[in-house]
Structure formats: structure tokens, C-alpha cells
Amino acid sequence: MRTLTRTPFVKGTVTVPGDKSISHRAVMFGALAQGDTTIHGFLKGADCLSTIDCFRRMGIEIEETDDLITVHGKGLHGLKESVEILDVGNSGTTTRLISGILAGQNFTSVLSGDASLNTRPMKRIISPLTMMGADIRSLKENDCAPLLIKGHPLKAIHYNSPVASAQVKSCILLAGLYADGETSVTEPALSRDHTERMLRSFGADVRSEGTTCTLVPGKALHGKHIEIPGDISSAAYFIVAGLITPNSEIEIRNVGINETRAGILKVCESMGGDIRYKNRREAGGEPVADLIVKSSDLQGTVIEGDIIPTLIDELPVIALMACFADGKTIIRDAHELRVKESDRIEIVSRNLKAMGADIIPTEDGFIINSRQDPGFFPVLHGARIECALDHRIAMTFAIAGINADEETVITDSDCVDVSYPEFFGQLDSLCL
């Protein structure tokens, strides 16, 4: 449980942990590579540790020190059958990506997670993997985990995905490593491209054109050193805190600004947010910068269409930010929020209403009405926040709590450990 109260400002410098999506992939691809892969900046949150645990159970030696992960890869065909169920914890990324790998093995696997994970939709990967000839089924016959995967050779497909999902795309491309020809995925909009970038860096033959990505099998992966940039999804909470909290200025260092992930920066800037970039560079093939964020007078906006996949995880905190903007903000085309760790449309709306916000949930987003008169600063009031064990909800309402009158109590605040164990300590340091 965590109690928060209004702060007069947030100021200081913070370095966010390594990117969660890239951390997962670094371990997976390192396990499938020949030779060692060293990873600096790995996120030691519960989700990424689930990925490490699964590959250890399949015979991959993985060493951990304070600042380095070393994966001793055994090649594309070096995994062995686990004698136990592969426990994916709360990690949808682990579940969906590893399913593509397991589909092409010569052994049988069972994947299962916690109560939340085992309610999330897996038909989106079951269907394309079945088209590739995979033997994968939901043990409870509800298109959710636990999943039984009996690996065997796969056939190549060109899959037209109904959703723009990096997890779906990555699952199919990883299965494509074991297919009998070129495997392609076409999305309705471009999702984050960490898999394509990293597979190429490991030596895979991956081509991208528009919203279509194609993998040609047959090339071995080779171990390498990976520098993981800071996670923009983690930085998002401090970006919003810096913009909406009066008299504030925060420097957020080493943030990945890959354009397939950085939609929140575009939205903040379109709303009038004062965000400056410093020390632009590349780390591990990903664009990185330090961000300087200052308190700003924000304007309402419309967020919809192709930008949604680039900020889907940040939409809860963007909805909070919209409460502090002049006028109306409309968020559309975000139905994917209903099948995350929680139904984020429902839970964000319920909790913001409890704090006094004018927010209307829709089937695929929100309508948020906020201040209309210049000089009137919206007043949220404290409330008891139930997060449904969703880490992004807990962090969103921590930022709400430091901008609300009276106390805000987050009942299940420990769930932030899934992606950001240091979050509350770093937030406290900025509020001093």
C-alpha cells in the first residue's frame, strides 16, 4: 500500500530502467544465438525475470551480476524440453514471443502464468501459429493460457494481422526462424520494431517495407553485446509529472526514442508540452536522448489512428495528463486497452472519476473534459485506488496522487515491481 499527497513541484534528474520490451528480446535471441550475449541495462523487473527463468528451464545458462546479464546461447536448435511447466508469471510478452519459438522445437512445452495472465487473449497467436502447422492449444479451451505446444517443423506464411501488435508480429517472425521459407507479417499500422532491429543485429535476414516485415530462415544468430536504452514507457510517468505539476523541471536520462514507441512525445508536444532533447545518440541500434521536461500549459487534443500502437502502454497516464489540459481530449482506436493486464479503459475511468475528473469511457478509449477558463487549475481530490494488480495503473495514479488534494491511497502498489521496482523511490526523490 502507498499513500501520496500533493507536492508543490517535482525537480531533479532521474535515469529510468532498461526498456522492458528490449530486455525480453535480448535474452530470447541470446539464447537462440551461437556464443555468448552480454546485456547491459537489463530490466530486472518480474516480467523480464520470468523470461530468464523460462530459458534456464530449457537448459540455457544465464549469469547475472549487478550490471550485466550474460546469456550462453546454444543456437536455434539448442533448447531442451523443460521437465516443469514454463511459468511466465504476469508477462504477456514472454508468453506470446516464446510460443513462436516453442512451436518450432522438437519437444513439448506447457506455458502458464498467474491469474491475470491466464485470462489474456492468446487466440491472436494461436491462429497464425496453427496456420504455420503448429500444434498449439489452450488447455482450458478458452483461447487463454495454459498453452500446450507440441513443437515440430513449420511452414512459411504471409499473415495479415487484424491488430497492430508487436507481440503478434514477433511471435510469427520467431516461428519463421523454423519455417520452410519466407515468413511475412502485414499489420494495419506499424507496431514497435524492436524485434526486427535486434534480429538483424544478431545476423537474421529480416526485411521491412511499409507495414510488412519478412524473415528469411536459414541464417544462424550470433551472440553480441547489447546496450539497452531506458524504457520510454517508464519515463512516461515522469514526463507527465513534469508537465502537469506546477513549477517543475525534470531531466530524464538515456530514454529510448524509437519512433515506433515514442508516440507519447508527439502527443505531449502537440498539446503544448515543453520537452527538449539533449545528447541524442544511438545505443544498441536504438535512438536515445536525454529529455528536459518543464511545467506547461497544455491543450486538449484528439489521439487516434496509426499513432495508437506507438503509445498504447502510455494511454493511462496520457488520460491523466488530459485532465490538466484546456478543453476536450478524445482518445479513439485503443480497444487494445481492454485486453492488457486489466481492462485499462474501465479501471482508468473508474479511478479518475473517483478523484473528481470528468472522463467518459468509450468502447475504444476516453473522452476527457477539463478546464475551460485560463488560469483555472483543475482540482483532483484524493481517493482509494484499486489497480487490479496492474503496474501501469499504479504508476499513473501515483502521479495523480502528487497532483491531488488530500491523500491518495494505492492499495496494491507493489505491482509496480513487474516493470519498475525503483519507481516510488525515484518519485520520492523528485518530490523532495
Protein Blocks (a to p, Z undefined) as FASTA:
>chain_A
ZZddddfbdcddddddddfklmmmmmmmmmmpgcjdddehiacbfklmmmmmmmmmnopa
cdddfkbccdddebjklcccdfbdcdehjafklmmmmmmmmmmmcbdcdddddfklmmcc
fklmmmmmmmnopacddfklnopacdddddddddddddddfbdcfklmmmmmmmmmmmcb
dcddddfbdcdfklmmmmmmnopacddehjbccddehiacddddddddddfklmmmmmmm
mmmmghiacddehiafbfklmmmmmmmmmnopacddehiaceehiacddddddddddddd
ddehjllmmmmmmmmmmmmmmmmcghjdddehilmmmmmmbdfklmmmmmmmmnopacdd
dfklccddddfbghiacddddddddeklpaklmmmmmmmmmmcgcjdddfklmlmmmmom
mlmmmmmmmmZZ
